[in-house]
Amino acid sequence: MKKLVIIGMLTVLLFIQAIGQVPEKFTYQGILRNSSGDLVKNTAITVKISLIQGSTSGTVLYSENHSVSTNNYGQFTVSVGGGTVATGNFTSINWSQLMYLKTEIANPAGG
């Protein structure tokens, strides 16, 4: 019985530690419109995501690229932390600081 209690307590401690871990990825969704405000539907695009420290003009800690397509409503979804890394290391980010997310879209018409 004593062993069962100890094993149960260890399991709870391991579970609590697992909950406090930094995420490996998170989901970001956006809707793409052209300069006229029209939805860009069913189009292959390249999305660049940058995580910036402290302010909008701060240091880029991490950036990555995603090749995705918009849907019938101009919507796209990416998993930040799961793209092609351009700079930085996602797993080494200190998430206790103020962070900004910058989204850039390559021109679907080529450029």
C-alpha positions in Angstrom: 0.0 0.0 0.0 2.8 2.4 0.9 4.4 1.7 -2.5 1.2 2.5 -4.3 0.9 5.9 -2.5 4.5 6.8 -3.4 4.0 5.7 -7.1 0.8 7.8 -7.2 2.6 10.9 -5.8 5.4 10.5 -8.3 3.0 10.2 -11.1 1.2 13.4 -10.0 4.5 15.3 -9.8 5.5 14.2 -13.3 2.1 15.2 -14.6 2.3 18.6 -13.0 5.8 19.2 -14.5 4.5 18.1 -18.0 1.7 20.7 -17.8 4.2 23.5 -17.1 6.3 22.8 -20.2 6.7 25.4 -23.0 4.5 24.5 -26.1 6.3 23.0 -29.1 3.9 24.8 -31.5 0.9 27.0 -31.5 -1.7 27.7 -34.2 -2.1 31.0 -36.0 -5.0 31.8 -38.4 -5.5 34.7 -40.7 -7.6 36.0 -43.6 -5.9 37.3 -46.6 -7.3 40.2 -48.6 -5.7 42.1 -51.6 -5.2 45.9 -51.7 -8.8 46.4 -52.8 -10.1 44.5 -49.8 -11.2 41.4 -51.8 -10.6 38.0 -50.3 -7.7 36.0 -51.8 -9.4 32.7 -52.2 -7.9 29.2 -52.9 -4.4 30.6 -53.6 -1.0 29.2 -52.7 1.0 31.6 -50.5 4.1 31.8 -48.4 3.7 33.1 -44.9 6.6 34.4 -42.8 6.1 34.4 -39.1 8.5 36.3 -36.8 8.5 36.4 -33.0 9.8 39.8 -31.8 11.0 40.6 -28.3 9.8 43.5 -26.2 8.3 45.9 -28.8 7.3 46.0 -32.5 10.8 47.2 -33.3 12.5 44.8 -31.0 14.9 41.9 -31.8 13.6 39.1 -33.9 14.1 36.0 -31.7 12.7 33.5 -34.2 11.3 33.5 -37.7 10.0 30.8 -40.0 8.3 30.3 -43.4 5.2 28.3 -44.3 3.9 27.3 -47.7 0.1 27.1 -47.4 -3.1 27.8 -49.4 -6.0 30.0 -48.5 -9.5 28.4 -48.5 -12.8 29.5 -50.1 -13.0 32.3 -47.5 -9.4 33.6 -47.8 -8.4 31.9 -44.6 -5.0 30.2 -43.9 -3.7 28.4 -40.9 -0.1 27.7 -39.8 1.5 26.0 -36.8 4.1 28.4 -35.4 7.1 26.3 -34.4 6.5 23.9 -37.3 7.6 25.8 -40.3 10.9 26.1 -42.2 13.2 27.9 -39.8 14.8 31.2 -41.1 16.4 32.4 -37.8 16.5 31.5 -34.2 15.4 28.4 -32.2 11.8 28.1 -31.2 12.5 25.8 -28.2 14.9 28.3 -26.6 12.5 31.3 -26.5 11.9 32.8 -23.1 8.1 33.0 -23.0 8.0 35.0 -19.8 8.8 38.3 -21.7 6.6 40.5 -23.8 6.5 39.1 -27.4 5.0 40.3 -30.6 4.1 38.2 -33.7 4.7 39.7 -37.1 3.1 38.1 -40.2 4.3 38.7 -43.7 2.7 37.3 -46.9 4.6 36.9 -50.2 2.6 38.4 -53.0 0.6 35.5 -54.5 1.0 37.1 -58.0 4.7 36.4 -57.7 7.0 38.5 -55.5 
